[in-house]
Amino acid sequence: MDQQGHAQFPIHELLALRWSPRAFDERLVEADTLRTLFEAARWAPSSNNEQPWRFIVATKDHETEWNRLVACLVEGNRTWAARAPVLVLSVASMSFEMTGKPNRHAFHDTGLATENLILQAAVYGLMARQMAGFDMEKARADLGIPSGCEPVAMIAIGYPGDPDSLPERLRERELQPRSRRPIGEWTFWGQWGARIP
């Protein structure tokens, strides 16, 4: 399925090809490929080089761990995400290790690490979709997330699948062309609201 983004200005092909599908093939992701995705995440920038990201990973061939992550998803996400061969929960450590002070950049930095992971996945022909639709308190309890750490997003990873495997409403959304707001709507010059010349 071609869902390449049509950029206003030239961007790297990898960025244009990356998208977030719901249709996944159930083929397993090779262990070395998965390790490479997390190696890419490891090299993300972070405030004070704190590297506040943590990832809880489960693959479909490890049923107990897999079911634990699937059970944290809201029903609407469970209907399609349960086909993906890899589920990941990103977690942010909310305090600096050296000082114990709050790290207000922890979510930002965890997002940067996640984007590195997602782009590396695209290099291998894998797709990833991030989800806010999961039960944070269930994840915290069932996955043993310690205090001081916050669940951020659930991520389904796998090879692209057939949109016909989705319920009709989701299939329609899957097949819609990708779109983004124009740059001028959210980028300002020197102060809030000032248009870029």
Secondary structure, DSSP 8 states (H G I E B T S, - for coil): -------SS---HHHHH----S-B------HHHHHHHHHHHHT---GGG---EEEEEEETTSHHHHHHHHTTB-HHHHHHHTTSSEEEEEEEE-B-TTT--B-TTHHHHHHHHHHHHHHHHHHTT-EEEEE--B-HHHHHHHTT--TTEEEEEEEEEE-B--GGGS-HHHHHHHHS------GGGT--SSSTT----
